[in-house]
Amino acid sequence: METAIGVLVSQFKAYAGRDGSSDTLSRDKFQKLVKSELSNLVKNAGDPAAIDQLMSSLDKNNDGELSFLEFWQLIGHLASKHGGFSQ
């Protein structure tokens, strides 16, 4: 599990860092991350409208960016769904 967490953190920072700050994901970088890394788990990963809706649902402070904790909500949801756990 430690390796999996390390990969999630490093991928988040790599995508976030492309805009300057490795602390938050812009909408553009979030879309690139989802499309490249989560396309088999996120429905309509290539659809900009679907990504906008997903990002809005995760962006709890409405700053137009995702912190790691906001992003982590998506990972938890995807892992639960993938594992067949009840929501």
C-alpha positions in Angstrom: 0.0 0.0 0.0 2.9 2.4 0.7 4.0 2.0 -2.9 0.5 2.8 -4.2 0.3 5.9 -2.0 3.7 7.0 -3.2 2.6 6.7 -6.8 -0.6 8.6 -6.2 1.3 11.5 -4.5 4.1 11.6 -7.1 1.6 11.6 -10.0 -0.5 14.3 -8.4 2.6 16.5 -7.9 3.9 15.8 -11.4 0.6 16.9 -13.1 0.1 19.8 -10.6 3.7 21.0 -11.0 3.3 21.6 -14.8 1.4 24.8 -13.9 4.0 25.9 -11.4 2.6 24.8 -8.0 2.7 21.1 -7.1 0.1 21.7 -4.4 -3.0 22.1 -6.6 -4.3 20.8 -9.9 -5.8 23.3 -12.3 -8.8 22.2 -14.4 -6.6 21.6 -17.4 -4.1 19.5 -15.5 -6.9 17.6 -13.8 -8.4 16.8 -17.2 -5.0 15.6 -18.5 -4.4 13.4 -15.4 -7.9 11.8 -15.6 -7.6 11.2 -19.3 -4.1 9.8 -19.1 -4.1 7.9 -15.8 -7.8 7.1 -14.9 -9.5 6.7 -18.3 -10.6 3.2 -17.5 -12.2 4.1 -14.2 -13.7 7.6 -14.9 -16.7 7.5 -17.2 -16.4 10.1 -20.1 -12.8 10.9 -19.1 -12.2 12.6 -22.5 -15.4 14.8 -22.3 -14.6 18.3 -21.1 -18.1 18.8 -19.8 -17.9 15.7 -17.7 -14.5 16.7 -16.3 -15.9 20.2 -15.4 -18.8 18.5 -13.6 -16.5 16.1 -11.8 -14.1 18.9 -10.8 -16.9 21.0 -9.5 -18.1 18.2 -7.3 -14.6 17.7 -5.9 -13.7 21.4 -5.5 -15.1 22.0 -2.0 -13.7 25.5 -1.5 -14.6 26.6 -5.1 -11.2 28.0 -5.9 -11.1 26.4 -9.3 -8.3 24.1 -8.4 -8.0 20.8 -6.6 -5.9 20.3 -3.5 -4.5 16.8 -2.9 -7.2 16.2 -0.3 -9.9 17.2 -2.7 -8.4 14.9 -5.4 -8.2 12.1 -2.8 -12.0 12.1 -2.6 -12.0 10.9 -6.2 -9.4 8.2 -5.6 -11.4 6.9 -2.6 -14.6 6.8 -4.6 -12.9 5.1 -7.6 -11.2 2.5 -5.3 -14.5 1.8 -3.5 -16.4 1.3 -6.7 -13.6 -0.8 -8.3 -13.5 -3.0 -5.2 -17.2 -3.5 -5.1 -17.7 -1.8 -1.8 -21.0 -0.1 -1.1 -21.1 3.7 -1.3 
